[in-house]
Amino acid sequence: MNKKQKLILNIVGSIVLSSVIIWIAYGREIFTKTQVLIEKKDDLFPDMVQKQWIDKFVWGLDLSGAISGIAILTGFIFFFLFRTKKQQ
């Protein structure tokens, strides 16, 4: 393995690791969400609950998987292209 191949492995590994860390930090949801359903309680009538959708981005495992898959695929292609040719 040459220097370029080691650099490719380090870059791909850091992309995959950072994607997984971001997924864990966002709450380990399986699917990516753009809106979240919350419940608001009324101050005057405490038994009355109103449900409302709020725009909030939640990073999902599907997004992390897509980013990791693309990084691994391009890393494999560059790893193959940057190999050293043997002299005969």
N, CA, C and O atoms as a GROMACS GRO file, in nm:
protein
  352
    1MET      N    1   0.085  -0.117   0.000
    1MET     CA    2   0.000   0.000   0.000
    1MET      C    3   0.089   0.124   0.000
    1MET      O    4   0.184   0.133   0.079
    2ASN      N    5   0.060   0.217  -0.087
    2ASN     CA    6   0.140   0.339  -0.094
    2ASN      C    7   0.075   0.452  -0.014
    2ASN      O    8  -0.029   0.433   0.049
    3LYS      N    9   0.138   0.570  -0.019
    3LYS     CA   10   0.090   0.684   0.062
    3LYS      C   11  -0.049   0.731   0.020
    3LYS      O   12  -0.132   0.764   0.105
    4LYS      N   13  -0.075   0.733  -0.110
    4LYS     CA   14  -0.205   0.779  -0.156
    4LYS      C   15  -0.316   0.684  -0.110
    4LYS      O   16  -0.425   0.729  -0.073
    5GLN      N   17  -0.290   0.555  -0.113
    5GLN     CA   18  -0.390   0.459  -0.069
    5GLN      C   19  -0.416   0.471   0.081
    5GLN      O   20  -0.530   0.458   0.125
    6LYS      N   21  -0.312   0.494   0.159
    6LYS     CA   22  -0.330   0.513   0.303
    6LYS      C   23  -0.410   0.640   0.331
    6LYS      O   24  -0.494   0.642   0.421
    7LEU      N   25  -0.384   0.745   0.254
    7LEU     CA   26  -0.459   0.870   0.269
    7LEU      C   27  -0.606   0.849   0.235
    7LEU      O   28  -0.694   0.900   0.304
    8ILE      N   29  -0.633   0.773   0.128
    8ILE     CA   30  -0.772   0.744   0.089
    8ILE      C   31  -0.842   0.668   0.202
    8ILE      O   32  -0.956   0.700   0.235
    9LEU      N   33  -0.776   0.567   0.259
    9LEU     CA   34  -0.838   0.491   0.368
    9LEU      C   35  -0.865   0.578   0.489
    9LEU      O   36  -0.970   0.564   0.553
   10ASN      N   37  -0.774   0.669   0.521
   10ASN     CA   38  -0.795   0.760   0.634
   10ASN      C   39  -0.912   0.856   0.609
   10ASN      O   40  -0.992   0.881   0.698
   11ILE      N   41  -0.921   0.908   0.489
   11ILE     CA   42  -1.029   1.002   0.456
   11ILE      C   43  -1.164   0.931   0.460
   11ILE      O   44  -1.260   0.982   0.519
   12VAL      N   45  -1.173   0.814   0.398
   12VAL     CA   46  -1.299   0.739   0.397
   12VAL      C   47  -1.338   0.698   0.539
   12VAL      O   48  -1.455   0.707   0.576
   13GLY      N   49  -1.242   0.654   0.616
   13GLY     CA   50  -1.271   0.616   0.755
   13GLY      C   51  -1.320   0.732   0.838
   13GLY      O   52  -1.411   0.716   0.920
   14SER      N   53  -1.260   0.849   0.818
   14SER     CA   54  -1.304   0.966   0.895
   14SER      C   55  -1.443   1.014   0.851
   14SER      O   56  -1.520   1.060   0.934
   15ILE      N   57  -1.475   1.002   0.723
   15ILE     CA   58  -1.609   1.040   0.676
   15ILE      C   59  -1.714   0.947   0.735
   15ILE      O   60  -1.818   0.993   0.782
   16VAL      N   61  -1.688   0.818   0.732
   16VAL     CA   62  -1.784   0.721   0.787
   16VAL      C   63  -1.798   0.741   0.938
   16VAL      O   64  -1.910   0.740   0.990
   17LEU      N   65  -1.687   0.759   1.008
   17LEU     CA   66  -1.692   0.777   1.153
   17LEU      C   67  -1.765   0.905   1.191
   17LEU      O   68  -1.846   0.905   1.284
   18SER      N   69  -1.738   1.015   1.120
   18SER     CA   70  -1.806   1.140   1.152
   18SER      C   71  -1.956   1.132   1.121
   18SER      O   72  -2.036   1.191   1.193
   19SER      N   73  -1.993   1.060   1.018
   19SER     CA   74  -2.134   1.042   0.986
   19SER      C   75  -2.206   0.965   1.095
   19SER      O   76  -2.319   0.998   1.132
   20VAL      N   77  -2.142   0.862   1.147
   20VAL     CA   78  -2.203   0.784   1.256
   20VAL      C   79  -2.210   0.866   1.384
   20VAL      O   80  -2.309   0.857   1.457
   21ILE      N   81  -2.108   0.944   1.413
   21ILE     CA   82  -2.109   1.029   1.533
   21ILE      C   83  -2.220   1.134   1.524
   21ILE      O   84  -2.289   1.159   1.623
   22ILE      N   85  -2.237   1.195   1.407
   22ILE     CA   86  -2.345   1.292   1.389
   22ILE      C   87  -2.481   1.225   1.407
   22ILE      O   88  -2.571   1.283   1.468
   23TRP      N   89  -2.497   1.103   1.354
   23TRP     CA   90  -2.622   1.029   1.369
   23TRP      C   91  -2.652   1.002   1.517
   23TRP      O   92  -2.766   1.016   1.561
   24ILE      N   93  -2.551   0.964   1.593
   24ILE     CA   94  -2.569   0.940   1.737
   24ILE      C   95  -2.604   1.070   1.809
   24ILE      O   96  -2.688   1.070   1.899
   25ALA      N   97  -2.540   1.180   1.770
   25ALA     CA   98  -2.567   1.308   1.835
   25ALA      C   99  -2.709   1.359   1.807
   25ALA      O  100  -2.766   1.429   1.891
   26TYR      N  101  -2.766   1.323   1.694
   26TYR     CA  102  -2.901   1.367   1.661
   26TYR      C  103  -3.010   1.277   1.720
   26TYR      O  104  -3.128   1.304   1.700
   27GLY      N  105  -2.972   1.173   1.791
   27GLY     CA  106  -3.072   1.094   1.861
   27GLY      C  107  -3.095   0.954   1.807
   27GLY      O  108  -3.192   0.890   1.847
   28ARG      N  109  -3.012   0.906   1.721
   28ARG     CA  110  -3.017   0.770   1.668
   28ARG      C  111  -3.152   0.732   1.607
   28ARG      O  112  -3.204   0.624   1.633
   29GLU      N  113  -3.206   0.821   1.528
   29GLU     CA  114  -3.331   0.792   1.456
   29GLU      C  115  -3.298   0.707   1.333
   29GLU      O  116  -3.190   0.719   1.275
   30ILE      N  117  -3.392   0.621   1.294
   30ILE     CA  118  -3.369   0.535   1.178
   30ILE      C  119  -3.390   0.612   1.049
   30ILE      O  120  -3.311   0.600   0.956
   31PHE      N  121  -3.496   0.691   1.043
   31PHE     CA  122  -3.526   0.767   0.922
   31PHE      C  123  -3.503   0.916   0.944
   31PHE      O  124  -3.525   0.968   1.053
   32THR      N  125  -3.458   0.984   0.839
   32THR     CA  126  -3.437   1.128   0.845
   32THR      C  127  -3.573   1.198   0.846
   32THR      O  128  -3.663   1.162   0.771
   33LYS      N  129  -3.585   1.298   0.932
   33LYS     CA  130  -3.712   1.371   0.945
   33LYS      C  131  -3.688   1.520   0.923
   33LYS      O  132  -3.582   1.573   0.957
   34THR      N  133  -3.787   1.585   0.865
   34THR     CA  134  -3.781   1.730   0.848
   34THR      C  135  -3.881   1.801   0.937
   34THR      O  136  -3.871   1.922   0.958
   35GLN      N  137  -3.979   1.727   0.991
   35GLN     CA  138  -4.077   1.783   1.083
   35GLN      C  139  -4.094   1.688   1.201
   35GLN      O  140  -4.082   1.566   1.187
   36VAL      N  141  -4.123   1.747   1.319
   36VAL     CA  142  -4.141   1.669   1.440
   36VAL      C  143  -4.275   1.706   1.501
   36VAL      O  144  -4.312   1.823   1.506
   37LEU      N  145  -4.349   1.606   1.547
   37LEU     CA  146  -4.479   1.626   1.610
   37LEU      C  147  -4.459   1.649   1.760
   37LEU      O  148  -4.401   1.565   1.829
   38ILE      N  149  -4.507   1.762   1.810
   38ILE     CA  150  -4.497   1.791   1.953
   38ILE      C  151  -4.637   1.812   2.010
   38ILE      O  152  -4.732   1.843   1.938
   39GLU      N  153  -4.648   1.795   2.140
   39GLU     CA  154  -4.775   1.817   2.208
   39GLU      C  155  -4.764   1.941   2.294
   39GLU      O  156  -4.671   1.955   2.373
   40LYS      N  157  -4.861   2.032   2.279
   40LYS     CA  158  -4.866   2.153   2.359
   40LYS      C  159  -4.986   2.144   2.453
   40LYS      O  160  -5.098   2.115   2.410
   41LYS      N  161  -4.961   2.168   2.581
   41LYS     CA  162  -5.068   2.167   2.680
   41LYS      C  163  -5.117   2.309   2.701
   41LYS      O  164  -5.039   2.404   2.706
   42ASP      N  165  -5.247   2.321   2.715
   42ASP     CA  166  -5.309   2.451   2.737
   42ASP      C  167  -5.297   2.488   2.884
   42ASP      O  168  -5.319   2.404   2.971
   43ASP      N  169  -5.262   2.614   2.912
   43ASP     CA  170  -5.248   2.660   3.050
   43ASP      C  171  -5.383   2.670   3.122
   43ASP      O  172  -5.393   2.642   3.241
   44LEU      N  173  -5.485   2.709   3.049
   44LEU     CA  174  -5.617   2.728   3.109
   44LEU      C  175  -5.688   2.594   3.134
   44LEU      O  176  -5.750   2.573   3.239
   45PHE      N  177  -5.678   2.504   3.035
   45PHE     CA  178  -5.738   2.372   3.049
   45PHE      C  179  -5.626   2.268   3.042
   45PHE      O  180  -5.584   2.232   2.932
   46PRO      N  181  -5.577   2.217   3.155
   46PRO     CA  182  -5.461   2.128   3.154
   46PRO      C  183  -5.486   1.993   3.087
   46PRO      O  184  -5.391   1.928   3.044
   47ASP      N  185  -5.611   1.950   3.077
   47ASP     CA  186  -5.640   1.822   3.013
   47ASP      C  187  -5.640   1.833   2.860
   47ASP      O  188  -5.635   1.731   2.791
   48MET      N  189  -5.646   1.953   2.808
   48MET     CA  190  -5.652   1.973   2.664
   48MET      C  191  -5.510   1.975   2.606
   48MET      O  192  -5.427   2.057   2.645
   49VAL      N  193  -5.485   1.884   2.513
   49VAL     CA  194  -5.353   1.873   2.450
   49VAL      C  195  -5.368   1.899   2.302
   49VAL      O  196  -5.455   1.841   2.236
   50GLN      N  197  -5.284   1.986   2.249
   50GLN     CA  198  -5.288   2.019   2.107
   50GLN      C  199  -5.160   1.967   2.043
   50GLN      O  200  -5.050   1.994   2.092
   51LYS      N  201  -5.173   1.893   1.934
   51LYS     CA  202  -5.057   1.840   1.862
   51LYS      C  203  -5.025   1.932   1.746
   51LYS      O  204  -5.113   1.978   1.674
   52GLN      N  205  -4.894   1.959   1.731
   52GLN     CA  206  -4.852   2.054   1.628
   52GLN      C  207  -4.721   2.005   1.566
   52GLN      O  208  -4.632   1.956   1.636
   53TRP      N  209  -4.710   2.020   1.434
   53TRP     CA  210  -4.587   1.985   1.362
   53TRP      C  211  -4.495   2.106   1.360
   53TRP      O  212  -4.538   2.217   1.330
   54ILE      N  213  -4.367   2.084   1.393
   54ILE     CA  214  -4.266   2.189   1.392
   54ILE      C  215  -4.155   2.149   1.296
   54ILE      O  216  -4.112   2.033   1.294
   55ASP      N  217  -4.109   2.245   1.215
   55ASP     CA  218  -3.999   2.218   1.123
   55ASP      C  219  -3.870   2.201   1.203
   55ASP      O  220  -3.821   2.296   1.265
   56LYS      N  221  -3.815   2.079   1.199
   56LYS     CA  222  -3.689   2.049   1.268
   56LYS      C  223  -3.624   1.934   1.193
   56LYS      O  224  -3.688   1.832   1.165
   57PHE      N  225  -3.496   1.949   1.162
   57PHE     CA  226  -3.424   1.845   1.090
   57PHE      C  227  -3.365   1.747   1.189
   57PHE      O  228  -3.298   1.786   1.285
   58VAL      N  229  -3.392   1.618   1.166
   58VAL     CA  230  -3.337   1.511   1.249
   58VAL      C  231  -3.260   1.417   1.157
   58VAL      O  232  -3.317   1.359   1.065
   59TRP      N  233  -3.130   1.403   1.184
   59TRP     CA  234  -3.042   1.319   1.103
   59TRP      C  235  -3.078   1.173   1.126
   59TRP      O  236  -3.089   1.129   1.241
   60GLY      N  237  -3.096   1.097   1.019
   60GLY     CA  238  -3.136   0.958   1.030
   60GLY      C  239  -3.027   0.862   0.985
   60GLY      O  240  -2.928   0.902   0.923
   61LEU      N  241  -3.048   0.735   1.018
   61LEU     CA  242  -2.954   0.631   0.980
   61LEU      C  243  -2.949   0.613   0.829
   61LEU      O  244  -2.845   0.575   0.774
   62ASP      N  245  -3.060   0.639   0.761
   62ASP     CA  246  -3.061   0.628   0.616
   62ASP      C  247  -2.968   0.729   0.551
   62ASP      O  248  -2.901   0.698   0.452
   63LEU      N  249  -2.962   0.849   0.605
   63LEU     CA  250  -2.871   0.951   0.552
   63LEU      C  251  -2.725   0.914   0.581
   63LEU      O  252  -2.638   0.930   0.495
   64SER      N  253  -2.700   0.865   0.702
   64SER     CA  254  -2.564   0.821   0.736
   64SER      C  255  -2.521   0.704   0.649
   64SER      O  256  -2.406   0.696   0.606
   65GLY      N  257  -2.613   0.613   0.623
   65GLY     CA  258  -2.582   0.499   0.536
   65GLY      C  259  -2.552   0.540   0.394
   65GLY      O  260  -2.462   0.486   0.331
   66ALA      N  261  -2.628   0.637   0.343
   66ALA     CA  262  -2.604   0.684   0.207
   66ALA      C  263  -2.468   0.754   0.196
   66ALA      O  264  -2.393   0.731   0.102
   67ILE      N  265  -2.437   0.838   0.294
   67ILE     CA  266  -2.309   0.908   0.293
   67ILE      C  267  -2.194   0.809   0.306
   67ILE      O  268  -2.093   0.820   0.235
   68SER      N  269  -2.208   0.712   0.395
   68SER     CA  270  -2.104   0.611   0.414
   68SER      C  271  -2.087   0.524   0.290
   68SER      O  272  -1.975   0.492   0.251
   69GLY      N  273  -2.198   0.487   0.227
   69GLY     CA  274  -2.190   0.404   0.106
   69GLY      C  275  -2.122   0.475  -0.009
   69GLY      O  276  -2.040   0.416  -0.079
   70ILE      N  277  -2.157   0.602  -0.029
   70ILE     CA  278  -2.093   0.679  -0.136
   70ILE      C  279  -1.945   0.698  -0.108
   70ILE      O  280  -1.862   0.690  -0.199
   71ALA      N  281  -1.910   0.724   0.019
   71ALA     CA  282  -1.769   0.742   0.056
   71ALA      C  283  -1.690   0.613   0.035
   71ALA      O  284  -1.578   0.616  -0.016
   72ILE      N  285  -1.747   0.500   0.073
   72ILE     CA  286  -1.678   0.371   0.056
   72ILE      C  287  -1.663   0.338  -0.091
   72ILE      O  288  -1.558   0.289  -0.133
   73LEU      N  289  -1.767   0.362  -0.171
   73LEU     CA  290  -1.760   0.333  -0.314
   73LEU      C  291  -1.654   0.418  -0.384
   73LEU      O  292  -1.572   0.365  -0.459
   74THR      N  293  -1.654   0.548  -0.359
   74THR     CA  294  -1.552   0.634  -0.422
   74THR      C  295  -1.414   0.603  -0.367
   74THR      O  296  -1.315   0.611  -0.439
   75GLY      N  297  -1.406   0.569  -0.239
   75GLY     CA  298  -1.277   0.531  -0.181
   75GLY      C  299  -1.222   0.406  -0.245
   75GLY      O  300  -1.102   0.397  -0.269
   76PHE      N  301  -1.308   0.308  -0.272
   76PHE     CA  302  -1.264   0.185  -0.338
   76PHE      C  303  -1.214   0.213  -0.479
   76PHE      O  304  -1.114   0.157  -0.523
   77ILE      N  305  -1.285   0.301  -0.550
   77ILE     CA  306  -1.243   0.335  -0.686
   77ILE      C  307  -1.107   0.405  -0.685
   77ILE      O  308  -1.019   0.370  -0.764
   78PHE      N  309  -1.089   0.504  -0.596
   78PHE     CA  310  -0.960   0.573  -0.588
   78PHE      C  311  -0.850   0.482  -0.537
   78PHE      O  312  -0.736   0.492  -0.582
   79PHE      N  313  -0.882   0.392  -0.446
   79PHE     CA  314  -0.785   0.296  -0.395
   79PHE      C  315  -0.734   0.208  -0.509
   79PHE      O  316  -0.615   0.178  -0.516
   80PHE      N  317  -0.824   0.167  -0.597
   80PHE     CA  318  -0.787   0.085  -0.711
   80PHE      C  319  -0.708   0.166  -0.814
   80PHE      O  320  -0.613   0.114  -0.872
   81LEU      N  321  -0.745   0.292  -0.837
   81LEU     CA  322  -0.676   0.374  -0.937
   81LEU      C  323  -0.536   0.415  -0.893
   81LEU      O  324  -0.448   0.431  -0.977
   82PHE      N  325  -0.514   0.432  -0.764
   82PHE     CA  326  -0.385   0.480  -0.715
   82PHE      C  327  -0.291   0.367  -0.675
   82PHE      O  328  -0.191   0.392  -0.608
   83ARG      N  329  -0.320   0.245  -0.716
   83ARG     CA  330  -0.229   0.135  -0.683
   83ARG      C  331  -0.101   0.148  -0.764
   83ARG      O  332  -0.099   0.208  -0.871
   84THR      N  333   0.006   0.093  -0.710
   84THR     CA  334   0.134   0.097  -0.781
   84THR      C  335   0.142  -0.020  -0.876
   84THR      O  336   0.108  -0.133  -0.842
   85LYS      N  337   0.188   0.009  -0.995
   85LYS     CA  338   0.201  -0.096  -1.096
   85LYS      C  339   0.336  -0.167  -1.074
   85LYS      O  340   0.436  -0.103  -1.045
   86LYS      N  341   0.336  -0.296  -1.087
   86LYS     CA  342   0.460  -0.374  -1.068
   86LYS      C  343   0.542  -0.369  -1.197
   86LYS      O  344   0.490  -0.379  -1.308
   87GLN      N  345   0.674  -0.354  -1.178
   87GLN     CA  346   0.766  -0.354  -1.291
   87GLN      C  347   0.802  -0.499  -1.327
   87GLN      O  348   0.827  -0.580  -1.238
   88GLN      N  349   0.804  -0.530  -1.456
   88GLN     CA  350   0.836  -0.668  -1.495
   88GLN      C  351   0.976  -0.678  -1.549
   88GLN      O  352   1.019  -0.787  -1.587
   0.00000   0.00000   0.00000
